[in-house]
Amino acid sequence: MEMLLNGPQVIDVKDWKENTMYKGYKHNDQIVTWFWSVVQKFDQKKLANLLHYCTGSNRVPILGFKYLESNRNTINKFTI
């Protein structure tokens, strides 16, 4: 039941990456490649800290990153 109330316990970097938009960058730009390379090496605590820093929440939405909400309660993909 906790998963339904708080979202998934594990942060799936693949899901995060697949549901990311790029403004001014392409998914295969060197800097983006470096970013994801570093993020993929993070443990769950560091991933939660990064997510919290970027979004204000250390939890993934119940249905995954595809449903990430802004502080205005609108669905907005993570953006680099």
C-alpha positions in Angstrom: 0.0 0.0 0.0 2.9 2.4 0.7 3.8 2.4 -3.0 0.4 3.7 -4.0 0.7 6.5 -1.5 4.3 7.5 -2.0 5.3 6.3 -5.5 7.8 3.7 -6.4 10.6 3.0 -3.8 13.2 2.6 -6.5 14.3 5.4 -8.9 14.6 3.9 -12.3 17.2 5.9 -14.2 16.2 4.3 -17.5 12.6 5.6 -17.0 14.0 9.0 -16.0 16.1 9.2 -19.1 13.4 8.0 -21.4 11.0 10.7 -20.1 13.4 13.6 -20.3 13.1 16.6 -22.7 16.1 18.5 -24.0 16.0 22.2 -24.6 19.1 23.5 -26.4 20.6 20.0 -26.3 20.2 16.7 -28.0 20.1 13.4 -26.1 23.4 12.4 -27.7 25.3 15.6 -27.0 28.5 14.9 -25.0 27.5 16.9 -21.9 24.1 15.0 -21.8 26.0 11.7 -22.2 28.3 12.6 -19.3 25.3 13.6 -17.2 23.5 10.3 -17.6 26.8 8.3 -17.2 27.3 9.9 -13.8 23.6 9.6 -12.8 23.6 5.8 -13.7 26.4 5.3 -11.1 24.4 6.9 -8.3 23.0 4.7 -5.5 19.3 5.2 -4.6 20.1 7.8 -1.9 22.0 10.0 -4.3 19.3 9.6 -7.0 16.7 10.7 -4.5 18.8 13.7 -3.5 19.3 14.7 -7.2 15.6 14.2 -7.9 14.8 16.3 -4.8 17.2 19.1 -5.9 15.7 19.2 -9.4 12.0 18.8 -8.6 11.4 19.5 -5.0 10.4 15.9 -4.4 12.6 12.8 -3.7 9.8 10.5 -4.9 8.9 9.4 -8.4 5.3 9.8 -9.4 3.2 6.6 -8.9 3.1 5.9 -12.7 6.8 6.9 -13.3 8.6 9.9 -14.7 6.2 10.2 -17.6 3.8 11.8 -15.0 6.2 14.1 -13.3 4.3 17.2 -12.1 5.4 20.8 -11.8 4.7 22.9 -8.7 1.7 24.1 -10.7 0.2 20.6 -10.8 0.7 20.2 -14.5 2.5 17.2 -16.1 6.0 18.4 -17.2 8.8 16.1 -18.2 12.2 16.5 -16.6 14.1 18.9 -18.8 17.8 19.3 -19.5 
